[in-house]
Amino acid sequence: MTGKNQHVVPHGDDWAVRGAGNEKVTSIHQTQADAERAARDIAINQRSEVIIHRPDGRIRDKNSYGNDPFPPEG
């Protein structure tokens, strides 16, 4: 079973990691790169995805650390 996807989201002047569906953030970081690393570690442990957002909140990128089909479909 996979865990919650982890979102890297703007948080004031900082960046935060928030689990999908959670109201509270998991951690706060000074840079987006630091938040991405923290989210990646959680996603690897939970076999889930990291969804990286832009400063305006739109999704910029996604990385999966779960059970991806190999070879990829499509």
Biopython code that builds the backbone (N, CA, C, O; Angstrom):
import numpy as np
from Bio.PDB.StructureBuilder import StructureBuilder

atoms = [
    (1, "MET", "N", (0.845, -1.186, 0.000)),
    (1, "MET", "CA", (0.000, 0.000, 0.000)),
    (1, "MET", "C", (0.888, 1.247, 0.000)),
    (1, "MET", "O", (1.919, 1.283, 0.672)),
    (2, "THR", "N", (0.490, 2.240, -0.741)),
    (2, "THR", "CA", (1.279, 3.464, -0.817)),
    (2, "THR", "C", (0.769, 4.498, 0.176)),
    (2, "THR", "O", (-0.383, 4.456, 0.609)),
    (3, "GLY", "N", (1.654, 5.427, 0.526)),
    (3, "GLY", "CA", (1.301, 6.495, 1.460)),
    (3, "GLY", "C", (0.738, 7.701, 0.732)),
    (3, "GLY", "O", (0.425, 7.652, -0.458)),
    (4, "LYS", "N", (0.621, 8.779, 1.480)),
    (4, "LYS", "CA", (0.086, 10.022, 0.921)),
    (4, "LYS", "C", (1.113, 10.685, 0.013)),
    (4, "LYS", "O", (2.311, 10.679, 0.298)),
    (5, "ASN", "N", (0.626, 11.255, -1.082)),
    (5, "ASN", "CA", (1.500, 12.064, -1.925)),
    (5, "ASN", "C", (1.946, 13.287, -1.141)),
    (5, "ASN", "O", (1.203, 13.811, -0.311)),
    (6, "GLN", "N", (3.167, 13.737, -1.410)),
    (6, "GLN", "CA", (3.742, 14.871, -0.711)),
    (6, "GLN", "C", (3.790, 16.069, -1.654)),
    (6, "GLN", "O", (4.296, 15.970, -2.772)),
    (7, "HIS", "N", (3.263, 17.190, -1.197)),
    (7, "HIS", "CA", (3.224, 18.408, -2.002)),
    (7, "HIS", "C", (4.248, 19.404, -1.474)),
    (7, "HIS", "O", (4.335, 19.634, -0.268)),
    (8, "VAL", "N", (5.030, 19.997, -2.389)),
    (8, "VAL", "CA", (5.942, 21.089, -2.060)),
    (8, "VAL", "C", (5.210, 22.365, -2.452)),
    (8, "VAL", "O", (4.968, 22.620, -3.632)),
    (9, "VAL", "N", (4.857, 23.173, -1.433)),
    (9, "VAL", "CA", (3.982, 24.327, -1.657)),
    (9, "VAL", "C", (4.592, 25.601, -1.071)),
    (9, "VAL", "O", (5.356, 25.540, -0.108)),
    (10, "PRO", "N", (4.251, 26.764, -1.659)),
    (10, "PRO", "CA", (4.708, 28.019, -1.058)),
    (10, "PRO", "C", (4.078, 28.201, 0.321)),
    (10, "PRO", "O", (2.931, 27.818, 0.553)),
    (11, "HIS", "N", (4.856, 28.796, 1.231)),
    (11, "HIS", "CA", (4.395, 28.993, 2.612)),
    (11, "HIS", "C", (4.955, 30.341, 3.079)),
    (11, "HIS", "O", (6.011, 30.403, 3.707)),
    (12, "GLY", "N", (4.227, 31.416, 2.761)),
    (12, "GLY", "CA", (4.751, 32.756, 3.039)),
    (12, "GLY", "C", (5.986, 33.000, 2.186)),
    (12, "GLY", "O", (5.933, 32.858, 0.964)),
    (13, "ASP", "N", (7.093, 33.363, 2.813)),
    (13, "ASP", "CA", (8.358, 33.552, 2.087)),
    (13, "ASP", "C", (9.162, 32.258, 2.000)),
    (13, "ASP", "O", (10.239, 32.239, 1.405)),
    (14, "ASP", "N", (8.653, 31.188, 2.582)),
    (14, "ASP", "CA", (9.346, 29.908, 2.617)),
    (14, "ASP", "C", (8.608, 28.886, 1.760)),
    (14, "ASP", "O", (7.676, 29.221, 1.027)),
    (15, "TRP", "N", (9.046, 27.631, 1.868)),
    (15, "TRP", "CA", (8.418, 26.509, 1.176)),
    (15, "TRP", "C", (8.094, 25.440, 2.200)),
    (15, "TRP", "O", (8.824, 25.266, 3.176)),
    (16, "ALA", "N", (7.007, 24.728, 1.981)),
    (16, "ALA", "CA", (6.577, 23.711, 2.940)),
    (16, "ALA", "C", (6.313, 22.389, 2.230)),
    (16, "ALA", "O", (6.055, 22.340, 1.028)),
    (17, "VAL", "N", (6.388, 21.327, 3.016)),
    (17, "VAL", "CA", (5.984, 19.993, 2.578)),
    (17, "VAL", "C", (4.663, 19.698, 3.283)),
    (17, "VAL", "O", (4.548, 19.837, 4.501)),
    (18, "ARG", "N", (3.664, 19.287, 2.489)),
    (18, "ARG", "CA", (2.346, 18.976, 3.055)),
    (18, "ARG", "C", (1.864, 17.658, 2.447)),
    (18, "ARG", "O", (1.879, 17.485, 1.228)),
    (19, "GLY", "N", (1.445, 16.747, 3.294)),
    (19, "GLY", "CA", (0.865, 15.496, 2.820)),
    (19, "GLY", "C", (-0.494, 15.764, 2.196)),
    (19, "GLY", "O", (-1.232, 16.633, 2.660)),
    (20, "ALA", "N", (-0.827, 15.029, 1.155)),
    (20, "ALA", "CA", (-2.109, 15.206, 0.470)),
    (20, "ALA", "C", (-3.255, 15.090, 1.463)),
    (20, "ALA", "O", (-3.335, 14.126, 2.224)),
    (21, "GLY", "N", (-4.141, 16.082, 1.450)),
    (21, "GLY", "CA", (-5.302, 16.079, 2.307)),
    (21, "GLY", "C", (-5.066, 16.627, 3.704)),
    (21, "GLY", "O", (-6.019, 16.795, 4.465)),
    (22, "ASN", "N", (-3.820, 16.910, 4.059)),
    (22, "ASN", "CA", (-3.515, 17.441, 5.383)),
    (22, "ASN", "C", (-3.691, 18.951, 5.417)),
    (22, "ASN", "O", (-3.364, 19.639, 4.450)),
    (23, "GLU", "N", (-4.205, 19.468, 6.521)),
    (23, "GLU", "CA", (-4.305, 20.916, 6.697)),
    (23, "GLU", "C", (-2.990, 21.497, 7.184)),
    (23, "GLU", "O", (-2.594, 22.586, 6.770)),
    (24, "LYS", "N", (-2.308, 20.767, 8.069)),
    (24, "LYS", "CA", (-1.039, 21.241, 8.613)),
    (24, "LYS", "C", (0.113, 20.780, 7.740)),
    (24, "LYS", "O", (0.063, 19.712, 7.130)),
    (25, "VAL", "N", (1.158, 21.605, 7.689)),
    (25, "VAL", "CA", (2.335, 21.233, 6.922)),
    (25, "VAL", "C", (3.204, 20.284, 7.737)),
    (25, "VAL", "O", (3.190, 20.311, 8.967)),
    (26, "THR", "N", (3.953, 19.454, 7.042)),
    (26, "THR", "CA", (4.856, 18.510, 7.679)),
    (26, "THR", "C", (6.141, 19.204, 8.107)),
    (26, "THR", "O", (6.645, 18.967, 9.205)),
    (27, "SER", "N", (6.680, 20.079, 7.223)),
    (27, "SER", "CA", (7.911, 20.802, 7.522)),
    (27, "SER", "C", (7.978, 22.073, 6.680)),
    (27, "SER", "O", (7.334, 22.182, 5.637)),
    (28, "ILE", "N", (8.776, 23.034, 7.159)),
    (28, "ILE", "CA", (8.955, 24.319, 6.483)),
    (28, "ILE", "C", (10.442, 24.497, 6.182)),
    (28, "ILE", "O", (11.297, 24.178, 7.008)),
    (29, "HIS", "N", (10.741, 25.016, 4.973)),
    (29, "HIS", "CA", (12.126, 25.150, 4.514)),
    (29, "HIS", "C", (12.327, 26.522, 3.875)),
    (29, "HIS", "O", (11.385, 27.124, 3.360)),
    (30, "GLN", "N", (13.561, 27.004, 3.918)),
    (30, "GLN", "CA", (13.862, 28.315, 3.351)),
    (30, "GLN", "C", (13.874, 28.308, 1.829)),
    (30, "GLN", "O", (13.584, 29.330, 1.207)),
    (31, "THR", "N", (14.209, 27.164, 1.213)),
    (31, "THR", "CA", (14.253, 27.099, -0.244)),
    (31, "THR", "C", (13.364, 25.972, -0.755)),
    (31, "THR", "O", (13.064, 25.013, -0.043)),
    (32, "GLN", "N", (12.954, 26.117, -2.007)),
    (32, "GLN", "CA", (12.150, 25.072, -2.634)),
    (32, "GLN", "C", (12.963, 23.789, -2.756)),
    (32, "GLN", "O", (12.425, 22.696, -2.577)),
    (33, "ALA", "N", (14.250, 23.911, -3.057)),
    (33, "ALA", "CA", (15.101, 22.726, -3.204)),
    (33, "ALA", "C", (15.178, 21.933, -1.899)),
    (33, "ALA", "O", (15.131, 20.703, -1.921)),
    (34, "ASP", "N", (15.295, 22.622, -0.766)),
    (34, "ASP", "CA", (15.324, 21.939, 0.527)),
    (34, "ASP", "C", (13.999, 21.217, 0.785)),
    (34, "ASP", "O", (13.982, 20.088, 1.275)),
    (35, "ALA", "N", (12.903, 21.876, 0.452)),
    (35, "ALA", "CA", (11.587, 21.257, 0.635)),
    (35, "ALA", "C", (11.427, 20.050, -0.279)),
    (35, "ALA", "O", (10.846, 19.043, 0.127)),
    (36, "GLU", "N", (11.935, 20.132, -1.509)),
    (36, "GLU", "CA", (11.873, 19.002, -2.444)),
    (36, "GLU", "C", (12.624, 17.804, -1.891)),
    (36, "GLU", "O", (12.137, 16.677, -1.974)),
    (37, "ARG", "N", (13.808, 18.034, -1.327)),
    (37, "ARG", "CA", (14.591, 16.932, -0.768)),
    (37, "ARG", "C", (13.846, 16.262, 0.393)),
    (37, "ARG", "O", (13.811, 15.035, 0.489)),
    (38, "ALA", "N", (13.259, 17.069, 1.265)),
    (38, "ALA", "CA", (12.510, 16.516, 2.397)),
    (38, "ALA", "C", (11.298, 15.722, 1.905)),
    (38, "ALA", "O", (11.019, 14.633, 2.408)),
    (39, "ALA", "N", (10.582, 16.270, 0.924)),
    (39, "ALA", "CA", (9.406, 15.581, 0.378)),
    (39, "ALA", "C", (9.814, 14.281, -0.306)),
    (39, "ALA", "O", (9.115, 13.274, -0.192)),
    (40, "ARG", "N", (10.935, 14.298, -1.011)),
    (40, "ARG", "CA", (11.417, 13.089, -1.693)),
    (40, "ARG", "C", (11.724, 11.983, -0.683)),
    (40, "ARG", "O", (11.374, 10.824, -0.906)),
    (41, "ASP", "N", (12.376, 12.337, 0.425)),
    (41, "ASP", "CA", (12.691, 11.332, 1.446)),
    (41, "ASP", "C", (11.416, 10.686, 1.994)),
    (41, "ASP", "O", (11.362, 9.471, 2.183)),
    (42, "ILE", "N", (10.397, 11.502, 2.247)),
    (42, "ILE", "CA", (9.122, 10.976, 2.744)),
    (42, "ILE", "C", (8.464, 10.093, 1.688)),
    (42, "ILE", "O", (7.974, 9.008, 2.001)),
    (43, "ALA", "N", (8.454, 10.554, 0.441)),
    (43, "ALA", "CA", (7.809, 9.812, -0.646)),
    (43, "ALA", "C", (8.500, 8.476, -0.898)),
    (43, "ALA", "O", (7.833, 7.480, -1.180)),
    (44, "ILE", "N", (9.823, 8.443, -0.802)),
    (44, "ILE", "CA", (10.538, 7.173, -0.978)),
    (44, "ILE", "C", (10.121, 6.205, 0.124)),
    (44, "ILE", "O", (9.853, 5.032, -0.136)),
    (45, "ASN", "N", (10.069, 6.700, 1.342)),
    (45, "ASN", "CA", (9.684, 5.866, 2.484)),
    (45, "ASN", "C", (8.248, 5.366, 2.353)),
    (45, "ASN", "O", (7.958, 4.220, 2.696)),
    (46, "GLN", "N", (7.353, 6.214, 1.861)),
    (46, "GLN", "CA", (5.935, 5.862, 1.757)),
    (46, "GLN", "C", (5.547, 5.309, 0.386)),
    (46, "GLN", "O", (4.393, 4.939, 0.171)),
    (47, "ARG", "N", (6.508, 5.251, -0.544)),
    (47, "ARG", "CA", (6.251, 4.764, -1.905)),
    (47, "ARG", "C", (5.111, 5.561, -2.554)),
    (47, "ARG", "O", (4.118, 4.996, -3.013)),
    (48, "SER", "N", (5.281, 6.883, -2.579)),
    (48, "SER", "CA", (4.248, 7.770, -3.116)),
    (48, "SER", "C", (4.879, 8.769, -4.080)),
    (48, "SER", "O", (6.002, 8.564, -4.541)),
    (49, "GLU", "N", (4.167, 9.841, -4.383)),
    (49, "GLU", "CA", (4.636, 10.855, -5.328)),
    (49, "GLU", "C", (4.958, 12.164, -4.627)),
    (49, "GLU", "O", (4.435, 12.467, -3.555)),
    (50, "VAL", "N", (5.844, 12.937, -5.272)),
    (50, "VAL", "CA", (6.110, 14.316, -4.865)),
    (50, "VAL", "C", (5.524, 15.207, -5.945)),
    (50, "VAL", "O", (5.831, 15.042, -7.126)),
    (51, "ILE", "N", (4.683, 16.149, -5.547)),
    (51, "ILE", "CA", (4.103, 17.121, -6.467)),
    (51, "ILE", "C", (4.675, 18.482, -6.099)),
    (51, "ILE", "O", (4.463, 18.974, -4.991)),
    (52, "ILE", "N", (5.404, 19.088, -7.036)),
    (52, "ILE", "CA", (6.084, 20.358, -6.789)),
    (52, "ILE", "C", (5.267, 21.480, -7.414)),
    (52, "ILE", "O", (4.942, 21.442, -8.601)),
    (53, "HIS", "N", (4.943, 22.470, -6.606)),
    (53, "HIS", "CA", (4.125, 23.592, -7.048)),
    (53, "HIS", "C", (4.992, 24.820, -7.323)),
    (53, "HIS", "O", (6.081, 24.965, -6.767)),
    (54, "ARG", "N", (4.495, 25.687, -8.180)),
    (54, "ARG", "CA", (5.129, 26.981, -8.455)),
    (54, "ARG", "C", (4.725, 27.963, -7.358)),
    (54, "ARG", "O", (3.819, 27.673, -6.575)),
    (55, "PRO", "N", (5.387, 29.126, -7.290)),
    (55, "PRO", "CA", (4.996, 30.133, -6.289)),
    (55, "PRO", "C", (3.524, 30.543, -6.372)),
    (55, "PRO", "O", (2.935, 30.936, -5.366)),
    (56, "ASP", "N", (2.925, 30.452, -7.568)),
    (56, "ASP", "CA", (1.512, 30.816, -7.708)),
    (56, "ASP", "C", (0.575, 29.649, -7.380)),
    (56, "ASP", "O", (-0.644, 29.789, -7.480)),
    (57, "GLY", "N", (1.133, 28.506, -6.991)),
    (57, "GLY", "CA", (0.337, 27.361, -6.592)),
    (57, "GLY", "C", (0.101, 26.321, -7.673)),
    (57, "GLY", "O", (-0.317, 25.203, -7.374)),
    (58, "ARG", "N", (0.366, 26.676, -8.938)),
    (58, "ARG", "CA", (0.179, 25.707, -10.025)),
    (58, "ARG", "C", (1.241, 24.608, -9.931)),
    (58, "ARG", "O", (2.338, 24.838, -9.421)),
    (59, "ILE", "N", (0.908, 23.426, -10.421)),
    (59, "ILE", "CA", (1.841, 22.305, -10.396)),
    (59, "ILE", "C", (2.936, 22.525, -11.436)),
    (59, "ILE", "O", (2.659, 22.835, -12.595)),
    (60, "ARG", "N", (4.182, 22.358, -11.003)),
    (60, "ARG", "CA", (5.345, 22.510, -11.874)),
    (60, "ARG", "C", (5.878, 21.160, -12.325)),
    (60, "ARG", "O", (6.285, 21.001, -13.476)),
    (61, "ASP", "N", (5.877, 20.179, -11.411)),
    (61, "ASP", "CA", (6.499, 18.898, -11.722)),
    (61, "ASP", "C", (5.975, 17.831, -10.774)),
    (61, "ASP", "O", (5.461, 18.138, -9.698)),
    (62, "LYS", "N", (6.112, 16.559, -11.189)),
    (62, "LYS", "CA", (5.751, 15.420, -10.356)),
    (62, "LYS", "C", (6.840, 14.376, -10.468)),
    (62, "LYS", "O", (7.411, 14.178, -11.541)),
    (63, "ASN", "N", (7.131, 13.706, -9.363)),
    (63, "ASN", "CA", (8.076, 12.595, -9.354)),
    (63, "ASN", "C", (7.459, 11.462, -8.559)),
    (63, "ASN", "O", (6.954, 11.670, -7.456)),
    (64, "SER", "N", (7.501, 10.250, -9.125)),
    (64, "SER", "CA", (6.896, 9.098, -8.479)),
    (64, "SER", "C", (7.968, 8.221, -7.849)),
    (64, "SER", "O", (9.001, 7.948, -8.460)),
    (65, "TYR", "N", (7.714, 7.786, -6.626)),
    (65, "TYR", "CA", (8.610, 6.881, -5.919)),
    (65, "TYR", "C", (7.851, 5.644, -5.458)),
    (65, "TYR", "O", (8.214, 5.015, -4.464)),
    (66, "GLY", "N", (6.786, 5.299, -6.196)),
    (66, "GLY", "CA", (5.947, 4.162, -5.842)),
    (66, "GLY", "C", (6.147, 3.012, -6.787)),
    (66, "GLY", "O", (7.238, 2.811, -7.320)),
    (67, "ASN", "N", (5.087, 2.252, -6.995)),
    (67, "ASN", "CA", (5.121, 1.075, -7.852)),
    (67, "ASN", "C", (4.817, 1.473, -9.280)),
    (67, "ASN", "O", (3.683, 1.324, -9.737)),
    (68, "ASP", "N", (5.797, 1.968, -9.979)),
    (68, "ASP", "CA", (5.614, 2.335, -11.378)),
    (68, "ASP", "C", (5.647, 1.083, -12.244)),
    (68, "ASP", "O", (6.428, 0.168, -11.986)),
    (69, "PRO", "N", (4.796, 1.041, -13.278)),
    (69, "PRO", "CA", (4.861, -0.104, -14.196)),
    (69, "PRO", "C", (6.157, -0.040, -15.006)),
    (69, "PRO", "O", (6.565, 1.037, -15.440)),
    (70, "PHE", "N", (6.796, -1.175, -15.208)),
    (70, "PHE", "CA", (8.008, -1.225, -16.036)),
    (70, "PHE", "C", (7.823, -2.329, -17.034)),
    (70, "PHE", "O", (7.529, -3.447, -16.610)),
    (71, "PRO", "N", (7.967, -2.122, -18.309)),
    (71, "PRO", "CA", (8.229, -0.804, -18.908)),
    (71, "PRO", "C", (7.020, 0.118, -18.785)),
    (71, "PRO", "O", (5.891, -0.346, -18.630)),
    (72, "PRO", "N", (7.263, 1.429, -18.854)),
    (72, "PRO", "CA", (6.163, 2.376, -18.728)),
    (72, "PRO", "C", (5.138, 2.208, -19.849)),
    (72, "PRO", "O", (5.480, 1.881, -20.985)),
    (73, "GLU", "N", (3.881, 2.441, -19.500)),
    (73, "GLU", "CA", (2.819, 2.351, -20.509)),
    (73, "GLU", "C", (2.869, 3.594, -21.402)),
    (73, "GLU", "O", (3.210, 4.684, -20.944)),
    (74, "GLY", "N", (2.525, 3.416, -22.679)),
    (74, "GLY", "CA", (2.441, 4.551, -23.591)),
    (74, "GLY", "C", (3.698, 4.861, -24.174)),
    (74, "GLY", "O", (3.796, 5.796, -24.968)),
]
sb = StructureBuilder()
sb.init_structure("model")
sb.init_model(0)
sb.init_chain("A")
sb.init_seg("    ")
for serial, (resi, resn, name, xyz) in enumerate(atoms, 1):
    if name == "N":
        sb.init_residue(resn, " ", resi, " ")
    sb.init_atom(name, np.array(xyz, "f"), 0.0, 1.0, " ", f" {name:<3s}", serial, name[0])
structure = sb.get_structure()
